[in-house]
């Protein structure tokens, strides 16, 4: 019997997960909401077998093997731990947490329960990302010196005050919503940060509308990123080496994939990348890992290091000080 998926919450991101699950051949057998009528209506509208009127009811469902948690950021840790306690594998929407202690507790709980836990950075599953890593490892641009990333768009004034991304109690803010992608990329290419400095601009609700950070990485590599809700749309990733650079115009969603190779002599070429559904690839990887046929692409070690980096950047921005991230061990 294959993996059966249950979705915890009726968030808008589910609109990308549901068709991806269908394409991957993974049945979505249940969905949960805090409102029973909403859960039943949602299930009926999306062809899902059962709608549960509480999150715990979904975790108690014996036909659910894997739980996808798309609830607000502040609820990710609580419901991940509850899902693990119920013996479920967990794919939790990013960001999982910016607390090293919370991440360490979840990783330990998953290991003790014998279940898999993965943070849903779908971009890490796209062939564009794998190609980028391979180009770096093959030395196409020489020794890496700088990794630069951005993810920002206009949200301020376009959404009402009830948007969860503006709510500090729900772990809102641009760092948690989109800056986490930039951190994921810098870490993937350059390792784990040794020192962090960050600045932020805070909006009326108290969350960061714009944030920029500089990170000292191993091997004398510098990482830089900015994120925000109050600028024109920008999403890019650049890896600069001693002999050239790699530029990705659409690194996170890869709607028009491709990697531009910029040689030191000014020559430019494009590595063509096939269009793929990152969400489908993410679910396929999770199902294969559960079956024991391939490793998780984003495992608990990565989840823990991501939390470490987020914690350091957040502290640096709030305190206006350079922060040395804590050990993860």
N, C-alpha and C positions, 0 to 999 in steps of 0.2 A: 504494500500500500504506500502511495506517495505522501508527500507532506500536505497537510490540510491547514489552511490559513484562516486565522481570525483577526479581525481589525478592531482595535480598541480606539474608539472615537469615530465621529463622522466628519472629520476635518476635510478641508478642500483638497489637501494633498492626496487624499484617497482617489481622486479623479485620475491621477497618474498611476497609482498602484493597482487599481482594479483591472484596467486593460493589460497592464504588464503581467499580472498574475494569470490572466486568461491566455496570453501569448506564451507564457512559460509552462502552461499546462498544470498550474497549481490551483486547485479549487479553493475559492473563498467560501467557507461554510458558515461563518458567523460574523456579525458586526455588533458592537456595543455602543450604547449612548447612556447618558445619565437619565434620559427620558425614554420610557418604554415605548410610547407611541411614536416618537421620532425614530427609534431603532427599528421598529417594525415597518414604518413607512420607507425608511432608507433601504432596508433589506429587500422589500418588495420592488422598489424602483430600480435596484441594481442586480436583481436576480440572485441575491444571497439567501441561503437556506433559512437561517435563523437570525432574528434581531433580539438582542438581550437588553433589558432595561437597566443594567448596571454593568460596570466594568468587571466586577468580581464574578458575575454570572458567566461572562465570557471565559474567564480564567478557569471556572469550574466545569466548563463544557468539555466532556471527554473526547469529543471528535475534533478538537482543535489541537494541533501539534505545534504550530508556530504562531506567535502573536506579533503583529505589527502595531507598534504604539505610535499613534499620530496625535496624541493629546498635546496640550500646550507644554512648552519647555519645562516649566516648574514641576510638572507631574511626571516627567520621564523617569526619574530615579525611583519614585515610590511605586509606580506600576510595573516597572522593570523588575524590581525586587519581588513584588507580589506574583508576577508571572513566573519568575524563576522558582519561587516557593511552591507554585502550583505544578511545577515540572514541565513548563513550556519553554521551548526555544524562543528567543526574542530578537526581533529586528526593531530597533528603536530609532525613531526619526532623530536626525541631528538637530541641535547639539544635545548630546546626552547630559552633560553637566560641565560646569567650570570648577568643580570641586574634586581635587585629587582624592580626598578621603571617601567621597561618595563613589567615585569610579573604582577605587580599590575594593570597597565593600561589594560592589556589584560583580566585579570580576571574580572575587573569591567565592561569592554565592553561586555563580554560574558553574565554576569549577567543581565546587562541592556537590552540586545537584546533578552534574553530568549533562548539562544543557549548553547550547551555544548562545552567545550574545554578540551582536554586531551593531555598530552605529551606522545609520543609513546614509552614508556619503556615496550617493549613487554615482557621482562623477568618477570615483576611483575604479569603477568597473568598466568604463568605456574604453574601447581600443585606442582612442586618442591618448588617454592617460598612460596606458601601457607603452605606447609608441614613444611618448615623451621620455619616460623613464629609461627606455632602452637606448634612445639617442644619447642621453646624458651618460649612461653607463658605458656606451661604446666609444666615448671620448670625441664625439663629433664636434663639440665646441671647446674641447680642451678641459682644463681644470675649472670647475664651477667657482665663480667669485661672488655672484649676486643672484638672488631669486626675488622677483618683484611680482606682486599680485594685487588685483583690485576687484571689488564687487560692490557696486553701488547703484542706486536708482532713486527716482523721485517717489517717495511715499508720503512725505509730509504734506498735509493739506488735501491729499487724495483719498485718505481713509478717515473714518470717524474715530472718535476717542475710544471706541470699544475695540479697536484692533489690538489683538493681544501683543503685537510687536511694540506697542507704545506703553505696555503695562509692566512696570518694574517688578510687581509681585508675581508676575508670570515669567520672569526672566527674559523680558523683552530687550530690545536694543539691537543696533546694527551689528555689533560684534557677535552676539549669539546667533542672529538670524543669517547673516551673510559673511561676516568676517571669519567665521569658523571655517568656511571653504578655503579662504586664503591661507589660514594657518595650516590646514590639512595639506595644502599643496607645498608650502615651504618646508614642512616637516618631511613630506614624502621625498622631496629632492635633496634636502640638505641635512636631515637628521633632527635632533632635538635641541631646542634653544638653550643656550648657556646664560644669556643675559637679555633682558627685555626693557625697552623704553616705549611708552605710548602716551598719546595725547587724545583727548576727546572733546567734542562739543555736545552739551547736554540740552535736551529739549524741555518743554514745559512739564512733561510727565515724569522727568527724572531719568530717562534712558538716554543712551548715547545715540545721537542722530548722525554723527560723523566721528570716526575714529581712525587714527593712523598709528602704526607701530614700526619700530626698527628692532631687529633681533640679531644678536650675535650667535652664529651657528658654529658647529665644530669645523675645524680646518680653515679658520679665518674667513668663512663665508658669511655674508651679510644677507639677511632677509628683510624685506620691506613690504608692507601692505597697507591699504586703506579700504574702508568700507563705509557705507552710509545709506541714509534714507532721504537725503535732501540735495542730491545732485543729479544731473542727467545720467542716464544709464551707462554704466561702464563695467565691463567684465573682461579681464585679460590676465595672462600669465606669461612672464618672460624669465628665462633662465640665461644668465650672461656668463660666458666662460672666457678663458684666456685666448681662445681662437675663434670666437664668434658667439652667436646667441640663438636661442630658440624662442619663437613667439607664437602664442596661441590666443587668438582673438575671442574664442568662445569656449573657455576651458570647463565651465561648470555644467552647462546643459548640452554642449556639443551639437547644437542644431545644424550647424554648418561646419563639420569637423575639418581639421587640417592644421598642420604645423609648419610655420615658415622658418626655414633655416637661413640665418643671416651670417655669411662668412666674414672674416676679418677684412678681406679685400673688397668687400662691398657686394659680392655676388649673393644672389638670393634664389632660393628654390623652395618648393612646397611639397611636403610629404602628404600625399592624399590618404585620407582615413575614411573607411566606410561609415555610413550613418547607421547607428544602432540605438536601441532603446536602453538607456542606462538602468532604468528601473526594472526592466525584464532581466537584464544581466545580473543585477543585484539579487533578485529573487532566485534566479537559477543557481547562483553561487551559494546562497544560503541553503537551498534544497540539496545541492550536491554535498555541501559540508555536513549536513545532517545525515546524509546517506553514507558519509565517509569516503567519498570518491574524489574530493579535492579540498584543499584548505580554505578557510575563510579569507577573503581578500582584506577585510577590515575586521581584525580580531580584537580580543579584550586587551592585548598589549597595546595596540594602536589606540583604542578607546581611552586607556589610562593615560597615555602620553599626550593625547589630544586635550584631555581635561587639564593636565599639568600646564600645557601651553596657554590654554584659555584662562586659567586661573592667574597666571603670571601677567598676561597682557591686561586683564581686567584690573588687577591690583596696581599695575604700573600707571594705567590711565587715571584711576581714582585717586591714587596717592601722589601722582606727579613725581614719581621717583623711579630710578632704575631698580628692577627686580630680578633677583636670581631665582629661577624656578626651583621648587622643592624636589628632592629625590623621589622617584616613583617606587623604589623598593621598600 
